[in-house]
């Protein structure tokens, strides 16, 4: 039939009764569904005829007809996917799924293209700790099957599903909605077929006592950016060869044992309730710091730089993400790169923050809050200098155990490094299994005993906790892994733990002030021509350091100390030469009146004038 011939004649004869009490006009239009152009012409003619006979709302009536027509179609419940080499056979409802891709009949009975190649959901992942769900999508192009894991919300949204195009999926703005509906419907049709896997997004202990990645029933689901780090946590070479090399390193005493102790201790931080802390080894480049760091990394995985020993930018967000991913496993980093790209006080903040074990609260685009990352581990770092200094606050010092490496860790550092590169990843799983088989109870008892003893030493409580953890981990490793009885002892720890005096902020401020004349002599005395060559800060006279009040405030504030708190403390200690009712002193010179903070060069009896 031609739209301008017989069909036109038929349409012109329709009355309001035909439109409102029969389906004849709509059946006519539906019969033309194979030719979209003729169908559009006919639809327009019917719309005009309906209006001519007083029937309004033709489009609504046509849509209701189509819905009724489609509802009468029986969806074949036993229709299944027929992709060659498919990972699973899934029920696909009304979809046709074969090697030509995925199609579905549209409302007119024609095939609508959903995807030009095979694609299907093959696995659901449920994070046991957050409840978040992700889906593994398998797809085939050129005869090769590939897969990727994406958030369920990505699949459920026609706009976000377009991001799958970046992985090679044929999806664009035209078929995005259809592909989203297909994947969601097929998942629902196959709830009992598609495997569900409980998973975590971090390494180490889980809330139910499992340990990733060593429990086979525990899946893994994390940011794609951690793929290389995740793959580095593996085993290679000979366990016996590694034990022989590490036994030799441990027998030489010193820092080598601390590197290994911190690596084992990392998985005890969470179970024993200790705050994360830094173990930092510093010294000359020829002494083997990097090899020591490789020894620590080799407990769990590939110790090559860029593998388990990570390198990354110095942003706080970047460090949070890596720490959160490793969670229980030690974070092995090249501290020097970070140190040189940040100011010392900024790095103090990072030490303090990482030592808290929880990420900062950050908002999402929709105004909510992101999930805050958490970690319970040791951070093992190396560098040419200490990571704390005289200006560091007590929080940074408390969270850092620092070791100076003043001699070579091993006579054959290249040979030891090559051994570690070829043999790694065995001791970590063995240590975790020891903890599961009753070792955790033993370690807890030893830790508490070591901690009580170290608390009686000059070490701070946080340093005592870190030291006791190192000793407890080393004791278990010595007796059950290395079987050499070569354990760390209290003198070893007390030589490196910071004391209460070391973390006293006011005492550190005093030390900082007393160093100023020697560090900046031109600020405290004139040259041989009786001239000032730079900014004048004050003078040193009769056992006292005189600093102009304004300069004193600026210097101490810039160094990160609180001026009011320090002066109050110094006054109570009798360290200031003061005037009545004030903590500074007025000095007249050449008719000029100046105010100075006057501090004793050395501690002595209190004298107030």
URPETA-V339084 format. One record per pair of residues at least 6 apart in sequence whose ideal C-beta (glycine too) atoms are under 8 Angstrom apart, sorted by the first residue. I is the first residue (numbers start at 0). J is the second residue. If there is no record, write none. Layout:
{{I:J} {I:J}}
This chain:
{{0:6} {2:37} {2:40} {2:41} {2:44} {6:27} {6:41} {6:44} {7:44} {9:27} {10:24} {10:27} {10:41} {10:44} {10:45} {10:48} {11:48} {13:23} {13:24} {13:45} {13:48} {13:49} {13:52} {14:52} {15:52} {15:53} {15:54} {17:23} {17:24} {18:24} {18:49} {18:52} {18:54} {18:57} {18:60} {19:54} {22:64} {24:45} {24:48} {24:49} {25:60} {25:61} {25:64} {27:41} {27:45} {28:38} {28:41} {28:42} {28:45} {28:61} {29:64} {29:65} {29:68} {29:107} {31:37} {31:38} {31:41} {32:38} {32:107} {32:108} {32:109} {33:109} {38:107} {42:61} {45:57} {46:57} {46:58} {49:55} {49:57} {50:57} {54:60} {65:106} {65:107} {68:106} {69:106} {72:93} {72:104} {74:92} {74:93} {75:92} {75:93} {76:90} {76:92} {77:90} {78:90} {78:91} {78:92} {78:93} {78:94} {78:95} {79:88} {79:89} {79:90} {79:91} {79:96} {80:87} {80:88} {80:89} {80:91} {80:96} {80:117} {80:119} {81:96} {81:97} {81:98} {82:96} {82:97} {82:98} {82:117} {82:119} {82:139} {83:98} {83:117} {83:139} {84:139} {84:142} {84:144} {85:117} {85:119} {85:137} {85:139} {85:144} {86:119} {86:121} {86:137} {86:144} {86:146} {87:119} {87:121} {87:189} {87:192} {87:193} {89:119} {89:120} {89:185} {89:188} {89:189} {89:192} {89:193} {90:185} {90:188} {90:189} {90:192} {91:185} {91:188} {92:184} {92:185} {92:188} {93:103} {93:104} {94:101} {94:102} {94:103} {94:113} {94:181} {94:184} {94:185} {95:101} {95:102} {95:103} {95:110} {96:117} {96:119} {97:117} {98:117} {99:115} {100:112} {100:113} {100:114} {100:115} {100:116} {100:117} {100:118} {100:169} {101:112} {101:113} {101:114} {101:117} {101:118} {101:178} {101:181} {102:110} {102:111} {102:112} {102:113} {103:110} {103:111} {103:113} {103:177} {103:181} {104:110} {104:111} {105:111} {111:177} {112:174} {112:177} {113:174} {113:177} {113:178} {113:181} {114:138} {114:168} {114:169} {114:170} {114:174} {114:178} {114:181} {115:169} {116:138} {116:139} {116:140} {116:169} {117:138} {117:139} {118:136} {118:137} {118:138} {118:139} {118:168} {118:178} {118:182} {119:136} {119:137} {119:138} {119:182} {119:185} {120:134} {120:135} {120:136} {120:137} {120:182} {120:185} {120:186} {120:189} {120:193} {121:135} {121:136} {121:137} {121:146} {121:193} {121:194} {122:134} {122:135} {122:148} {122:193} {122:194} {122:195} {122:196} {123:132} {123:133} {123:134} {123:135} {123:186} {123:193} {123:194} {123:195} {123:196} {124:132} {124:133} {124:134} {124:135} {124:148} {124:195} {124:196} {124:198} {124:218} {124:220} {125:131} {125:132} {125:195} {125:196} {125:197} {125:198} {126:132} {126:133} {126:198} {126:199} {126:200} {126:220} {127:197} {127:198} {127:199} {127:205} {127:206} {127:207} {128:199} {128:200} {128:205} {128:206} {129:200} {129:370} {131:150} {132:150} {132:151} {133:148} {133:149} {133:150} {133:151} {133:220} {134:148} {134:149} {134:150} {134:151} {134:154} {134:182} {134:186} {135:146} {135:147} {135:148} {136:146} {136:147} {136:148} {136:149} {136:154} {136:163} {136:168} {136:182} {137:144} {137:145} {137:146} {138:144} {138:145} {138:146} {138:167} {138:168} {139:145} {140:167} {145:166} {145:167} {147:163} {147:166} {148:220} {149:162} {149:163} {152:159} {153:159} {153:160} {153:162} {153:163} {154:160} {154:179} {154:182} {154:183} {155:179} {155:183} {156:179} {157:175} {157:176} {157:179} {158:175} {160:170} {160:175} {160:178} {160:179} {161:170} {161:171} {161:172} {161:175} {163:170} {164:170} {164:171} {168:178} {170:178} {186:193} {196:218} {197:216} {197:217} {197:218} {198:217} {198:218} {198:219} {198:220} {199:205} {199:211} {199:217} {199:218} {199:219} {199:220} {200:219} {200:220} {200:221} {200:222} {200:324} {201:211} {201:221} {201:323} {201:324} {201:325} {201:326} {201:374} {202:211} {202:212} {202:229} {202:232} {202:324} {202:325} {202:326} {202:327} {202:328} {203:210} {203:211} {203:266} {203:269} {203:325} {203:326} {203:327} {203:328} {203:375} {203:376} {204:210} {204:266} {204:269} {204:270} {204:326} {204:327} {204:375} {205:211} {205:217} {209:216} {209:217} {210:266} {210:327} {210:431} {210:435} {211:217} {211:219} {212:219} {212:229} {212:232} {213:428} {213:431} {213:432} {219:229} {221:229} {221:324} {222:320} {222:324} {224:320} {225:321} {225:324} {227:305} {227:306} {228:306} {228:307} {228:309} {228:321} {228:324} {228:325} {231:300} {231:301} {231:306} {231:307} {232:299} {232:300} {232:301} {232:307} {232:328} {232:424} {233:300} {233:301} {233:424} {234:423} {234:424} {234:425} {234:428} {235:301} {235:421} {235:422} {235:423} {235:424} {236:421} {236:422} {236:423} {237:422} {238:422} {238:425} {238:426} {238:429} {240:418} {240:421} {240:422} {241:297} {241:418} {241:419} {241:422} {241:423} {241:425} {241:426} {242:426} {242:480} {242:481} {244:415} {244:418} {244:419} {244:422} {245:259} {245:294} {245:426} {245:481} {246:481} {246:483} {247:409} {248:255} {248:256} {248:259} {248:294} {248:408} {248:409} {248:415} {249:255} {249:256} {249:259} {249:477} {249:481} {249:483} {249:485} {250:483} {250:485} {251:408} {251:409} {253:404} {253:406} {253:408} {254:280} {254:291} {254:402} {254:404} {254:408} {255:291} {255:294} {255:408} {255:409} {256:473} {256:485} {256:487} {256:491} {257:278} {257:280} {257:400} {257:402} {257:469} {257:487} {257:495} {258:278} {258:280} {258:291} {258:292} {258:294} {258:295} {258:379} {259:294} {259:295} {259:298} {259:473} {259:476} {260:469} {260:470} {260:472} {260:473} {260:476} {260:487} {261:278} {261:295} {261:329} {261:377} {261:379} {261:400} {261:469} {261:472} {262:294} {262:295} {262:296} {262:298} {262:299} {262:329} {262:377} {262:379} {263:298} {263:426} {263:430} {263:472} {263:473} {263:475} {263:476} {263:480} {264:377} {264:468} {264:469} {264:471} {264:472} {264:473} {265:327} {265:328} {265:329} {265:376} {265:377} {266:327} {266:328} {266:376} {266:427} {266:430} {266:431} {266:434} {267:273} {267:434} {267:442} {267:446} {267:468} {267:471} {267:472} {268:274} {268:275} {268:327} {268:375} {268:376} {268:377} {268:468} {269:326} {269:327} {269:375} {269:376} {270:434} {270:439} {270:443} {271:442} {271:443} {271:446} {271:468} {271:471} {273:464} {273:465} {273:468} {274:354} {274:355} {274:356} {274:398} {274:461} {274:464} {275:322} {275:353} {275:354} {275:355} {275:356} {275:374} {275:375} {275:376} {275:377} {275:378} {275:398} {276:354} {276:377} {276:378} {276:398} {276:399} {276:400} {276:461} {276:465} {277:350} {277:353} {277:354} {277:377} {277:378} {277:379} {277:380} {277:386} {277:398} {277:399} {277:400} {277:401} {278:377} {278:378} {278:379} {278:380} {278:400} {278:402} {278:469} {279:334} {279:379} {279:380} {279:381} {279:382} {279:385} {279:386} {279:399} {279:400} {279:401} {279:402} {280:288} {280:291} {280:292} {280:380} {280:381} {280:382} {280:401} {280:402} {280:403} {280:404} {281:288} {281:381} {281:382} {281:383} {281:384} {281:385} {281:386} {281:401} {281:402} {281:403} {281:404} {282:288} {282:383} {282:403} {282:404} {282:405} {283:383} {283:404} {284:383} {285:407} {286:404} {286:405} {286:406} {286:407} {286:408} {287:404} {287:407} {287:408} {287:409} {287:412} {287:415} {288:381} {288:382} {288:404} {288:408} {289:304} {289:381} {289:416} {290:408} {290:409} {290:412} {290:415} {290:416} {290:419} {291:381} {291:404} {291:408} {292:302} {292:308} {292:331} {292:379} {292:380} {292:381} {293:302} {293:303} {293:308} {293:416} {293:419} {293:420} {294:302} {294:415} {294:419} {295:329} {295:331} {295:379} {296:302} {296:306} {296:307} {296:308} {296:329} {296:331} {296:423} {297:419} {297:422} {297:423} {297:424} {297:426} {298:329} {298:423} {298:424} {298:426} {298:427} {298:430} {299:307} {299:328} {299:329} {299:424} {299:427} {300:306} {300:307} {300:423} {300:424} {300:427} {301:307} {301:420} {301:423} {301:424} {302:308} {302:419} {302:420} {302:423} {303:420} {304:310} {304:333} {307:331} {308:331} {308:332} {308:333} {309:321} {309:330} {309:331} {309:332} {310:332} {310:333} {310:336} {311:317} {311:318} {311:321} {311:332} {313:336} {313:337} {313:340} {313:341} {315:349} {315:352} {315:359} {318:349} {318:353} {319:353} {319:358} {319:359} {319:372} {320:372} {321:330} {322:330} {322:353} {322:372} {322:374} {322:376} {322:378} {323:358} {323:372} {323:373} {323:374} {325:374} {325:376} {326:373} {326:374} {326:375} {326:376} {327:374} {327:375} {327:376} {328:376} {328:427} {329:376} {329:377} {329:378} {329:379} {330:374} {330:376} {330:377} {330:378} {330:379} {331:379} {331:380} {332:378} {332:379} {332:380} {333:380} {333:381} {333:382} {334:380} {334:381} {334:382} {334:386} {335:381} {335:382} {335:383} {335:384} {337:346} {337:349} {338:346} {338:382} {338:384} {338:386} {341:349} {343:388} {343:390} {343:391} {344:390} {344:559} {346:386} {347:387} {347:391} {347:392} {347:394} {347:395} {347:559} {348:395} {350:386} {350:387} {350:394} {350:395} {350:398} {350:399} {351:392} {351:394} {351:395} {351:398} {352:359} {353:374} {353:378} {353:398} {354:394} {354:397} {354:398} {356:373} {356:374} {356:375} {357:371} {357:372} {357:373} {357:374} {358:371} {358:372} {358:373} {359:371} {360:368} {360:369} {360:371} {361:368} {361:369} {362:368} {362:369} {363:369} {380:386} {385:401} {385:403} {386:395} {386:399} {386:401} {387:395} {387:396} {387:399} {387:401} {389:507} {389:510} {389:511} {389:514} {390:507} {390:511} {390:558} {390:559} {390:560} {391:507} {392:504} {392:507} {392:559} {393:459} {393:502} {393:503} {393:504} {393:507} {396:497} {396:501} {396:502} {397:459} {397:461} {397:462} {397:497} {397:502} {398:461} {399:497} {400:462} {400:465} {400:466} {400:469} {400:495} {400:496} {400:497} {401:495} {402:495} {408:415} {409:415} {426:476} {426:480} {429:480} {430:475} {430:476} {430:480} {433:475} {433:479} {433:480} {434:442} {434:475} {438:475} {438:479} {441:475} {442:471} {442:472} {442:474} {442:475} {443:471} {445:470} {445:471} {445:474} {445:475} {446:467} {446:468} {446:470} {446:471} {447:467} {449:466} {449:467} {449:470} {449:471} {450:463} {450:464} {450:467} {452:489} {453:462} {453:463} {453:466} {453:467} {453:489} {453:492} {453:493} {453:496} {454:460} {454:463} {456:463} {456:489} {456:493} {456:496} {457:493} {457:498} {457:499} {457:500} {458:466} {458:492} {458:493} {458:496} {458:497} {458:498} {458:499} {459:496} {459:497} {459:498} {459:499} {459:501} {459:502} {462:496} {462:497} {462:498} {463:496} {465:496} {466:492} {466:496} {469:487} {469:492} {470:486} {470:487} {470:488} {470:489} {470:492} {473:486} {473:487} {474:486} {474:487} {477:483} {477:484} {477:485} {477:486} {478:484} {478:486} {500:506} {501:507} {504:560} {504:561} {504:564} {505:564} {505:565} {505:568} {505:569} {507:560} {508:555} {508:558} {508:560} {508:565} {509:565} {509:569} {509:574} {509:598} {511:555} {511:558} {511:560} {512:544} {512:546} {512:554} {512:555} {512:598} {513:544} {513:598} {513:600} {515:522} {515:523} {515:536} {515:544} {515:546} {515:554} {516:522} {516:523} {516:539} {516:544} {519:536} {521:531} {521:532} {521:533} {522:533} {522:534} {522:535} {522:536} {522:537} {523:536} {523:537} {523:538} {523:539} {523:544} {524:538} {524:539} {525:531} {526:532} {534:550} {535:547} {535:550} {536:546} {536:547} {536:550} {536:554} {537:544} {537:545} {537:546} {537:547} {537:550} {537:595} {538:545} {539:545} {539:600} {542:599} {542:600} {542:601} {543:576} {543:597} {543:598} {543:599} {543:600} {544:597} {544:598} {544:599} {544:600} {545:586} {545:595} {545:596} {545:597} {546:554} {546:595} {546:596} {546:597} {546:598} {547:593} {547:594} {547:595} {547:596} {548:583} {548:594} {548:595} {548:596} {551:562} {551:595} {551:596} {552:562} {555:561} {555:562} {555:565} {556:562} {566:575} {566:582} {566:596} {567:582} {569:575} {569:582} {569:598} {570:577} {570:582} {572:602} {572:605} {573:603} {573:604} {573:605} {573:606} {573:607} {574:598} {574:599} {574:602} {575:582} {575:596} {575:597} {575:598} {575:599} {575:607} {576:584} {576:597} {576:598} {576:599} {576:606} {576:607} {576:608} {577:583} {577:584} {577:597} {577:607} {577:608} {578:584} {578:585} {578:608} {582:596} {583:594} {583:595} {583:596} {583:597} {584:594} {584:595} {584:596} {584:597} {585:592} {585:593} {585:594} {586:592} {586:593} {586:594} {586:595} {587:593}}
